Amino acid sequence: MTFRWSPLPWVTIAEGGSTELALNAVLYGLTLPTVGACLWLAGIAWSERGK
C-alpha cells in the first residue's frame, strides 16, 4: 500500500479494484467533514474576535 499527495491524497493498494476505491472513499469521508468543522470553528472565532 502506498500513500501519495498528487494533488489530493490517494491510497494505492497492490490488489487495486473496489477495495482501493472504498478505502479512498473512507479517507475523504472522514477528512472533508473534519476540515469543514475546523474552518467553521475558525470562522466563528474570527467573528467573535471583533466583538
DSSP file (Angstrom, degrees, kcal/mol; ACC not computed):
  #  RESIDUE AA STRUCTURE BP1 BP2  ACC     N-H-->O    O-->H-N    N-H-->O    O-->H-N    TCO  KAPPA ALPHA  PHI   PSI    X-CA   Y-CA   Z-CA
    1    1 A M              0   0    0      0, 0.0     2,-0.3     0, 0.0    12,-0.2   0.000 360.0 360.0 360.0 134.5    0.0    0.0    0.0
    2    2 A T  E     -A   12   0A   0     10,-2.6    10,-3.0     2,-0.0     2,-0.4  -0.927 360.0-150.9-125.7 153.6    1.3    3.4   -0.9
    3    3 A F  E     +A   11   0A   0     -2,-0.3     2,-0.3     8,-0.2     8,-0.2  -0.989  20.6 176.7-124.4 127.4    0.1    6.9    0.0
    4    4 A R  E     -A   10   0A   0      6,-2.5     6,-2.3    -2,-0.4     2,-0.5  -0.936  27.3-146.7-134.1 157.5    0.7    9.8   -2.3
    5    5 A W  E     +A    9   0A   0     -2,-0.3    -2,-0.0     4,-0.2     0, 0.0  -0.791  33.2 155.5-120.3  83.2   -0.2   13.5   -2.4
    6    6 A S  S    S-     0   0    0      2,-1.6     2,-0.3    -2,-0.5    -2,-0.0  -0.744  91.4 -48.4-145.3  96.6   -0.7   14.5   -6.1
    7    7 A P  S    S+     0   0    0      0, 0.0    -2,-0.0     0, 0.0     3,-0.0  -0.879 140.3  27.3 -78.3 -10.4   -2.6   16.9   -5.8
    8    8 A L  S    S-     0   0    0     -2,-0.3    -2,-1.6     1,-0.0    -4,-0.1  -0.827  96.5 -90.7-111.6 154.7   -5.0   15.2   -3.4
    9    9 A P  E     +A    5   0A   0      0, 0.0     2,-0.3     0, 0.0    -4,-0.2  -0.382  49.9 176.9 -63.9 140.3   -4.2   12.3   -1.0
   10   10 A W  E     -A    4   0A   0     -6,-2.3    -6,-2.5    -2,-0.1     2,-0.5  -0.983  22.1-146.5-148.9 132.8   -4.7    8.9   -2.6
   11   11 A V  E     -A    3   0A   0     -2,-0.3     2,-0.5    -8,-0.2    -8,-0.2  -0.867  14.1-161.6-100.8 131.5   -4.0    5.4   -1.3
   12   12 A T  E     -A    2   0A   0    -10,-3.0   -10,-2.6    -2,-0.5     2,-0.4  -0.959   2.5-163.8-115.4 129.3   -2.9    2.8   -3.7
   13   13 A I        -     0   0    0     -2,-0.5     3,-0.1   -12,-0.2     7,-0.1  -0.876  25.9-127.4-111.2 144.2   -3.2   -0.9   -2.9
   14   14 A A  S    S+     0   0    0     -2,-0.4    -1,-0.1     1,-0.2     6,-0.0   0.872 112.1  47.8 -57.7 -39.1   -1.4   -3.6   -4.8
   15   15 A E  S    S-     0   0    0      1,-0.2    -1,-0.2    -3,-0.0     2,-0.0   0.849  90.6-179.3 -71.8 -33.1   -4.6   -5.6   -5.5
   16   16 A G    >>  +     0   0    0     -3,-0.1     3,-0.7     1,-0.1     4,-0.5  -0.332  30.6  97.1  69.2-152.1   -6.4   -2.4   -6.6
   17   17 A G  H 3> S-     0   0    0      1,-0.2     4,-1.5     2,-0.2     3,-0.3  -0.311  98.0 -19.3  72.7-149.7  -10.1   -2.7   -7.6
   18   18 A S  H 3> S+     0   0    0      1,-0.2     4,-2.6     2,-0.2    -1,-0.2   0.766 130.5  62.7 -70.3 -26.9  -13.0   -1.9   -5.3
   19   19 A T  H <> S+     0   0    0     -3,-0.7     4,-2.4     2,-0.2    -1,-0.2   0.920 104.4  48.2 -63.7 -42.6  -11.0   -2.2   -2.1
   20   20 A E  H  X S+     0   0    0     -4,-0.5     4,-2.1    -3,-0.3    -2,-0.2   0.917 112.7  47.8 -63.7 -43.9   -8.8    0.7   -3.2
   21   21 A L  H  X S+     0   0    0     -4,-1.5     4,-2.1     1,-0.2    -2,-0.2   0.899 112.1  49.8 -64.4 -40.9  -11.9    2.8   -4.1
   22   22 A A  H  X S+     0   0    0     -4,-2.6     4,-2.2     2,-0.2    -2,-0.2   0.907 110.3  50.2 -65.1 -41.5  -13.6    2.0   -0.8
   23   23 A L  H  X S+     0   0    0     -4,-2.4     4,-2.1     1,-0.2    -2,-0.2   0.902 112.2  46.8 -64.1 -41.3  -10.5    2.9    1.2
   24   24 A N  H  X S+     0   0    0     -4,-2.1     4,-2.4     2,-0.2     5,-0.2   0.851 109.6  54.3 -70.1 -33.7  -10.2    6.2   -0.6
   25   25 A A  H  X S+     0   0    0     -4,-2.1     4,-2.6     2,-0.2    -2,-0.2   0.906 110.0  47.0 -64.2 -41.2  -13.9    7.0   -0.1
   26   26 A V  H  X S+     0   0    0     -4,-2.2     4,-1.8     2,-0.2     5,-0.3   0.903 109.6  54.9 -65.7 -40.7  -13.5    6.4    3.6
   27   27 A L  H  X S+     0   0    0     -4,-2.1     4,-1.9     1,-0.2    -2,-0.2   0.939 115.4  37.3 -57.1 -49.5  -10.4    8.6    3.6
   28   28 A Y  H  X S+     0   0    0     -4,-2.4     4,-2.1     1,-0.2    -1,-0.2   0.851 112.0  59.7 -72.7 -34.2  -12.3   11.5    2.0
   29   29 A G  H  < S+     0   0    0     -4,-2.6    -1,-0.2    -5,-0.2    -2,-0.2   0.800 115.0  35.0 -64.3 -28.8  -15.5   10.8    4.0
   30   30 A L  H  X S+     0   0    0     -4,-1.8     4,-0.8    -3,-0.2    -1,-0.2   0.781 119.8  48.2 -92.6 -31.7  -13.6   11.3    7.3
   31   31 A T  H  X S+     0   0    0     -4,-1.9     4,-2.5    -5,-0.3     5,-0.2   0.927 104.6  54.4 -78.5 -46.7  -11.2   14.1    6.2
   32   32 A L  H  X S+     0   0    0     -4,-2.1     4,-2.5     1,-0.2     5,-0.2   0.899 109.1  46.4 -62.3 -44.7  -13.6   16.5    4.5
   33   33 A P  H  > S+     0   0    0      0, 0.0     4,-2.4     0, 0.0    -1,-0.2   0.877 112.6  52.2 -64.1 -34.2  -16.1   16.9    7.4
   34   34 A T  H  X S+     0   0    0     -4,-0.8     4,-2.0     2,-0.2    -2,-0.2   0.930 111.7  45.0 -65.9 -45.0  -13.1   17.4    9.8
   35   35 A V  H  X S+     0   0    0     -4,-2.5     4,-2.3     1,-0.2    -1,-0.2   0.908 113.2  51.8 -63.9 -41.7  -11.6   20.1    7.7
   36   36 A G  H  X S+     0   0    0     -4,-2.5     4,-2.3    -5,-0.2    -2,-0.2   0.896 108.9  50.0 -61.9 -41.0  -15.0   21.7    7.2
   37   37 A A  H  X S+     0   0    0     -4,-2.4     4,-2.6     2,-0.2    -1,-0.2   0.892 109.9  50.8 -65.7 -39.7  -15.6   21.7   11.0
   38   38 A C  H  X S+     0   0    0     -4,-2.0     4,-2.2     2,-0.2    -2,-0.2   0.914 111.9  46.9 -64.4 -42.1  -12.2   23.3   11.6
   39   39 A L  H  X S+     0   0    0     -4,-2.3     4,-2.1     2,-0.2    -2,-0.2   0.893 111.8  51.3 -65.6 -39.3  -12.9   26.0    9.1
   40   40 A W  H  X S+     0   0    0     -4,-2.3     4,-2.0     2,-0.2    -2,-0.2   0.923 111.7  46.2 -62.9 -45.8  -16.4   26.6   10.6
   41   41 A L  H  X S+     0   0    0     -4,-2.6     4,-2.5     1,-0.2    -2,-0.2   0.878 111.1  52.5 -65.8 -37.4  -15.0   26.9   14.1
   42   42 A A  H  X S+     0   0    0     -4,-2.2     4,-2.4     2,-0.2    -1,-0.2   0.886 108.4  51.7 -65.0 -37.2  -12.2   29.3   12.8
   43   43 A G  H  X S+     0   0    0     -4,-2.1     4,-2.2     2,-0.2    -2,-0.2   0.896 110.1  48.0 -64.8 -40.6  -14.9   31.4   11.2
   44   44 A I  H  X S+     0   0    0     -4,-2.0     4,-2.2     2,-0.2    -2,-0.2   0.925 112.5  48.9 -64.4 -44.3  -16.9   31.6   14.5
   45   45 A A  H  X S+     0   0    0     -4,-2.5     4,-1.4     1,-0.2    -2,-0.2   0.892 111.1  50.7 -62.6 -39.8  -13.7   32.5   16.4
   46   46 A W  H  X S+     0   0    0     -4,-2.4     4,-0.8     1,-0.2    -1,-0.2   0.903 111.5  46.8 -65.5 -41.2  -12.9   35.2   13.8
   47   47 A S  H  < S+     0   0    0     -4,-2.2     3,-0.4     1,-0.2     4,-0.3   0.855 112.7  49.6 -71.0 -33.5  -16.3   36.8   14.0
   48   48 A E  H >< S+     0   0    0     -4,-2.2     3,-1.0     1,-0.2    -1,-0.2   0.740  98.5  69.7 -74.7 -22.6  -16.3   36.7   17.8
   49   49 A R  H 3< S+     0   0    0     -4,-1.4    -1,-0.2     1,-0.2    -2,-0.2   0.848  95.8  52.8 -63.5 -34.5  -12.9   38.3   17.9
   50   50 A G  T 3<        0   0    0     -4,-0.8    -1,-0.2    -3,-0.4    -2,-0.2   0.593 360.0 360.0 -79.8 -10.1  -14.3   41.6   16.6
   51   51 A K    <         0   0    0     -3,-1.0    -1,-0.2    -4,-0.3    -2,-0.1   0.465 360.0 360.0 -82.7 360.0  -17.0   41.9   19.3
